[in-house]
Amino acid sequence: MRRRRRKNQYIFAGEQPRGRGKTFLLGLLSVLLVAVLAVFITNFTLNNQVELTPVRITVQNLPADLENWSILHISDLHGQEIGSGQSAIRKALSGVNYSCVVFSGDMVGAGGDVQPLLDVVSLLATDKPKFLIPGDEDPSLYLSTAHDSLSVYAPWAEAIMEAGVTILDEPISVLRGKSTIWFVPEYLYSLDLKGMGAAYQKQLDDLNTLPSLTADQAAQKRLAEFHLARLGRIHLAMDAMTEKDIQIAVTHAPLTRDYVYTLLQWTEKKEIFSLRNASAILAGHYAGGQWRLPWGGALYVPELGWYPDDSLITGLDYLSGIPQYITPGLAASGYYPFQPFRLFNQPEIAYITLSSRMN
């Protein structure tokens, strides 16, 4: 009987035994799946742990009464929870002593849900001053149309004021001993107060000439009267400031070097109410770049491009000699439409201490 010739499977060099390619692909997919799972778990853990970051800012001629004045700088909550019932924030603040709290915007966020912010406020000491400025994604602070209240503030603002938070739409002072520290919404340094007052006065005069007002016009009149009174209080605050007082400027979007340089060039050196006399600038907005590379910086920021310098979006830097601290904040920002969550970017509350001693 004739034997069938066995096919030599090694005739063609490089030919793989059947099944080996499939095994390789399955192995590769398994490795990728494990890597993705590891990234997901690591990132989930990071996003649910809040870091309390100590920041020390040296202030020349700081009054002794204000030595070691400490500020909890909180920003960019965006109406979200960091842990169930803000448990991650509660853990980060456990046992922490501070002099005051500053919320630098986007705490409510575009969704308009104020409850997560109220939950944060409930974790704070009731006897400590708390100040808030709105961010670009927060709902409007004021109402210019008819509503079921005589207040000019939106319901979310009313809610946080009832919880003990002061809306920082004018300079507010805090006295410790014989020394005063002012918290100032930064935009007031560059605002044409005289021109704004004239505009509101004209609006009010025009409304007063009408024989009767609609509900919307009545709301506009109340708002114009409110702003005129607010501008009056701003002028009184400016007149009350002395050279020995400390000014802390609060802004949502960080200031740029060019902006600060230009503003200082147009400001008289003798003016006391001036960004030139600010001991620190507190900002947020950029969420640290949202997506960050491990042991690296931000991947992409819309207005700054790829791999921007960290000094522009997070941390402590100096602008014409003025220290600016930008906190990466707590939650994901809608400012990044193609980066819907924080990646390798742990939420932060900054613990800022003012001291006359050099770092």
C-alpha distance (Angstrom), angle and dihedral (degrees) to the residues before:
residue distance angle dihedral
M1 . . .
R2 3.69 . .
R3 3.76 116.1 .
R4 3.80 116.7 -130.2
R5 3.76 109.6 -120.2
R6 3.82 110.2 -113.6
K7 3.75 113.1 -125.1
N8 3.78 112.4 -115.6
Q9 3.80 104.1 -127.1
Y10 3.78 92.1 -165.9
I11 3.80 98.1 59.7
F12 3.78 92.7 103.4
A13 3.78 112.6 53.8
G14 3.77 114.1 -131.3
E15 3.80 96.5 24.9
Q16 3.82 108.7 141.1
P17 3.77 125.6 -139.3
R18 3.78 111.8 -107.0
G19 3.80 114.7 -87.9
R20 3.80 97.1 22.4
G21 3.86 93.9 99.0
K22 3.79 91.5 48.9
T23 3.80 91.1 50.2
F24 3.79 90.5 51.1
L25 3.82 92.2 51.5
L26 3.78 92.1 47.9
G27 3.79 90.1 50.0
L28 3.79 91.7 49.2
L29 3.80 92.0 49.1
S30 3.80 90.0 49.0
V31 3.80 91.6 52.3
L32 3.81 91.0 48.5
L33 3.80 91.3 47.9
V34 3.81 91.5 50.8
A35 3.83 90.3 47.9
V36 3.81 92.6 49.9
L37 3.79 90.5 46.7
A38 3.82 90.9 49.8
V39 3.82 90.8 50.5
F40 3.81 90.9 48.3
I41 3.80 93.9 49.6
T42 3.81 93.2 44.4
N43 3.79 92.5 47.7
F44 3.81 93.1 45.4
T45 3.79 89.7 52.0
L46 3.81 92.1 48.4
N47 3.81 93.3 48.4
N48 3.80 91.0 53.8
Q49 3.80 96.7 50.6
V50 3.80 119.8 74.9
E51 3.79 117.8 -150.3
L52 3.81 118.2 -146.2
T53 3.80 101.7 -145.7
P54 3.83 117.1 -158.5
V55 3.80 114.0 -140.4
R56 3.79 122.6 -179.5
I57 3.81 118.3 -160.5
T58 3.78 120.5 -168.5
V59 3.81 114.0 -138.7
Q60 3.77 117.0 -170.0
N61 3.79 114.1 -134.5
L62 3.80 91.7 10.7
P63 3.82 107.4 173.1
A64 3.79 113.8 -110.8
D65 3.83 89.8 -120.9
L66 3.82 89.2 62.3
E67 3.79 97.6 45.2
N68 3.83 108.8 132.6
W69 3.80 92.7 7.9
S70 3.79 102.4 170.3
I71 3.79 129.2 -151.8
L72 3.79 127.3 -164.3
H73 3.78 101.1 -144.7
I74 3.82 109.6 -159.4
S75 3.79 124.9 175.1
D76 3.80 147.3 160.9
L77 3.79 103.1 21.6
H78 3.82 89.6 151.0
G79 3.79 92.4 -159.0
Q80 3.80 92.4 -66.0
E81 3.78 136.3 131.6
I82 3.80 119.9 -118.3
G83 3.77 98.3 -157.4
S84 3.78 122.6 -18.3
G85 3.80 109.2 -45.2
Q86 3.84 89.8 -3.6
S87 3.81 88.7 -63.6
A88 3.82 92.5 154.4
I89 3.80 90.6 55.8
R90 3.80 90.9 45.9
K91 3.80 90.0 53.3
A92 3.81 93.3 47.9
L93 3.83 92.1 51.4
S94 3.78 96.8 43.3
G95 3.81 109.7 129.7
V96 3.82 93.9 -4.0
N97 3.80 118.4 142.1
Y98 3.80 119.5 -154.2
S99 3.79 140.8 163.6
C100 3.80 100.1 -134.7
V101 3.80 144.5 -17.2
V102 3.82 128.4 -120.6
F103 3.80 122.2 -166.0
S104 3.81 107.6 -163.0
G105 3.79 101.1 -163.7
D106 3.81 146.4 -76.8
M107 3.79 90.2 66.8
V108 3.81 93.4 134.4
G109 3.79 98.8 30.6
A110 3.78 133.0 -164.4
G111 3.81 93.0 -52.8
G112 3.80 90.9 66.8
D113 3.82 95.2 -139.7
V114 3.81 105.8 145.8
Q115 3.81 96.6 -179.0
P116 3.84 97.1 87.3
L117 3.82 88.5 54.2
L118 3.80 91.1 47.9
D119 3.81 87.9 51.9
V120 3.81 89.2 55.4
V121 3.81 92.0 47.3
S122 3.81 89.6 52.3
L123 3.83 88.5 61.2
L124 3.81 92.5 57.7
A125 3.79 129.2 88.1
T126 3.80 110.3 -92.1
D127 3.81 93.0 -142.4
K128 3.82 95.9 56.7
P129 3.83 121.3 91.8
K130 3.80 112.8 -109.3
F131 3.82 122.8 -164.8
L132 3.81 130.3 -173.0
I133 3.78 135.9 -171.3
P134 3.82 119.9 -172.6
G135 3.80 122.3 -115.4
D136 3.78 131.2 -139.2
E137 3.82 92.0 -95.0
D138 3.80 96.1 46.6
P139 3.82 120.0 100.1
S140 3.79 116.5 -97.6
L141 3.78 113.5 -71.4
Y142 3.82 95.0 -143.4
L143 3.80 134.4 43.7
S144 3.81 119.9 -136.9
T145 3.82 96.7 174.9
A146 3.81 131.7 70.2
H147 3.79 115.2 -71.3
D148 3.79 138.4 159.7
S149 3.81 95.7 -92.5
L150 3.79 139.2 63.0
S151 3.81 89.8 -135.0
V152 3.80 118.2 104.5
Y153 3.79 90.8 -147.1
A154 3.80 123.2 95.0
P155 3.84 116.3 -111.2
W156 3.81 93.2 -104.2
A157 3.82 90.3 54.6
E158 3.80 91.1 47.0
A159 3.81 89.4 51.9
I160 3.79 95.2 53.9
M161 3.80 92.4 44.1
E162 3.80 88.9 54.1
A163 3.83 86.6 52.0
G164 3.81 90.5 57.6
V165 3.82 102.7 -93.9
T166 3.81 120.3 133.2
I167 3.80 117.2 -139.4
L168 3.79 105.0 -129.7
D169 3.81 100.0 -140.4
E170 3.80 93.0 127.8
P171 3.83 134.2 27.0
I172 3.80 111.3 -74.0
S173 3.80 123.6 -164.8
V174 3.80 130.7 -150.2
L175 3.78 120.4 -163.1
R176 3.79 122.0 -147.1
G177 3.77 114.1 177.6
K178 3.79 104.9 -44.6
S179 3.83 94.9 -28.4
T180 3.79 130.5 92.3
I181 3.79 130.4 -149.3
W182 3.82 118.5 -167.3
F183 3.79 126.4 -154.6
V184 3.78 110.2 -153.5
P185 3.82 131.3 -173.4
E186 3.80 97.8 -123.9
Y187 3.81 96.4 -135.5
L188 3.82 89.8 68.7
Y189 3.80 90.0 71.2
S190 3.80 90.9 66.4
L191 3.82 99.9 29.9
D192 3.80 121.4 115.9
L193 3.79 94.6 -127.8
K194 3.79 93.9 177.8
G195 3.79 93.2 50.8
M196 3.80 92.4 46.0
G197 3.78 91.1 50.2
A198 3.79 90.8 51.7
A199 3.80 91.3 50.0
Y200 3.81 93.4 51.4
Q201 3.79 91.7 44.8
K202 3.82 91.1 52.9
Q203 3.80 90.7 48.9
L204 3.80 90.2 50.6
D205 3.81 92.7 46.7
D206 3.81 91.1 50.8
L207 3.80 91.7 50.5
N208 3.81 91.3 47.9
T209 3.81 90.8 57.3
L210 3.80 91.9 61.4
P211 3.83 116.0 98.7
S212 3.80 90.6 -136.0
L213 3.77 137.3 1.8
T214 3.76 132.0 -130.7
A215 3.79 118.3 -133.1
D216 3.82 90.3 -99.3
Q217 3.81 92.0 48.6
A218 3.80 90.5 50.1
A219 3.82 88.8 53.7
Q220 3.82 90.0 49.4
K221 3.79 90.6 50.7
R222 3.81 92.0 51.6
L223 3.81 90.0 49.4
A224 3.82 93.2 49.1
E225 3.82 90.3 49.7
F226 3.79 89.9 48.0
H227 3.81 93.7 51.6
L228 3.81 92.4 47.2
A229 3.80 89.4 52.8
R230 3.83 90.0 45.7
L231 3.80 91.3 51.8
G232 3.79 88.2 51.3
R233 3.80 90.4 54.2
I234 3.81 90.3 47.8
H235 3.81 90.4 55.4
L236 3.81 90.5 48.3
A237 3.82 90.0 51.2
M238 3.80 91.6 49.4
D239 3.80 90.4 51.5
A240 3.82 91.7 47.3
M241 3.81 95.3 54.8
T242 3.77 118.3 102.0
E243 3.78 133.5 -164.8
K244 3.79 90.2 -105.2
D245 3.81 93.7 56.4
I246 3.80 121.7 100.1
Q247 3.82 119.3 -127.8
I248 3.81 123.0 -157.6
A249 3.81 113.9 -168.4
V250 3.81 116.3 -149.5
T251 3.80 122.1 -161.4
H252 3.77 134.3 160.4
A253 3.80 99.8 -144.4
P254 3.82 112.8 47.6
L255 3.77 118.2 -108.7
T256 3.78 120.0 -114.4
R257 3.78 128.0 -132.0
D258 3.82 92.6 -115.3
Y259 3.81 92.6 49.9
V260 3.80 93.6 49.9
Y261 3.80 93.1 44.6
T262 3.81 92.2 50.2
L263 3.80 93.6 45.6
L264 3.78 91.8 50.8
Q265 3.81 91.2 49.3
W266 3.81 89.7 56.5
T267 3.79 94.8 45.6
E268 3.78 123.5 89.5
K269 3.79 110.7 -119.8
K270 3.79 91.1 -135.8
E271 3.81 93.2 59.0
I272 3.79 111.5 107.3
F273 3.81 96.1 -163.9
S274 3.79 95.3 65.9
L275 3.77 140.1 119.1
R276 3.80 84.3 -122.0
N277 3.81 87.2 71.5
A278 3.79 96.1 46.8
S279 3.79 111.9 120.7
A280 3.81 92.0 -158.9
I281 3.79 142.5 -1.3
L282 3.81 118.6 -141.1
A283 3.81 119.3 -159.1
G284 3.80 143.8 158.1
H285 3.83 129.6 168.2
Y286 3.81 104.2 115.8
A287 3.83 97.8 71.1
G288 3.79 87.9 -139.4
G289 3.80 90.3 -68.2
Q290 3.85 93.3 -55.8
W291 3.81 94.3 -120.8
R292 3.77 113.8 51.1
L293 3.78 131.5 179.8
P294 3.82 116.1 -120.1
W295 3.79 107.6 -95.0
G296 3.80 87.4 -1.5
G297 3.77 142.1 80.4
A298 3.78 136.9 -88.9
L299 3.78 118.1 -46.7
Y300 3.81 99.8 -147.1
V301 3.81 137.4 -9.3
P302 3.84 115.8 -171.6
E303 3.81 99.7 -130.1
L304 3.81 95.1 32.4
G305 3.81 102.1 42.9
W306 3.80 131.0 -142.7
Y307 3.80 121.9 -8.6
P308 3.82 96.7 -4.6
D309 3.78 120.8 -164.9
D310 3.81 108.3 -88.4
S311 3.81 91.1 -133.7
L312 3.82 87.7 71.2
I313 3.80 96.2 55.6
T314 3.80 111.6 22.1
G315 3.79 143.0 19.0
L316 3.80 134.9 19.0
D317 3.78 122.1 -34.9
Y318 3.81 136.8 154.1
L319 3.79 124.9 -119.2
S320 3.80 112.5 -166.5
G321 3.79 86.3 -25.3
I322 3.83 95.1 -49.6
P323 3.82 114.6 119.8
Q324 3.81 114.5 -126.4
Y325 3.77 120.9 -171.0
I326 3.81 117.0 -162.7
T327 3.78 113.7 -167.0
P328 3.82 119.0 -153.7
G329 3.79 86.5 -138.9
L330 3.75 130.5 -151.5
A331 3.80 114.5 -72.7
A332 3.79 145.3 26.9
S333 3.80 116.2 -72.3
G334 3.80 127.5 -138.6
Y335 3.80 86.0 -138.8
Y336 3.83 85.7 89.7
P337 3.83 106.2 60.0
F338 3.81 94.2 179.4
Q339 3.80 95.5 41.3
P340 3.82 103.1 60.6
F341 3.81 96.9 172.8
R342 3.81 140.4 30.6
L343 3.79 114.3 -90.9
F344 3.83 120.2 -162.0
N345 3.79 86.1 -20.9
Q346 3.80 112.8 121.0
P347 3.83 116.9 -151.7
E348 3.79 113.8 -107.8
I349 3.78 142.7 -159.3
A350 3.80 111.2 -167.4
Y351 3.80 119.3 -137.5
I352 3.79 103.5 -155.7
T353 3.80 120.4 -168.5
L354 3.80 123.9 -168.1
S355 3.78 115.9 -147.1
S356 3.78 138.3 165.6
R357 3.80 89.2 -143.5
M358 3.78 119.6 92.7
N359 3.80 117.0 -109.5
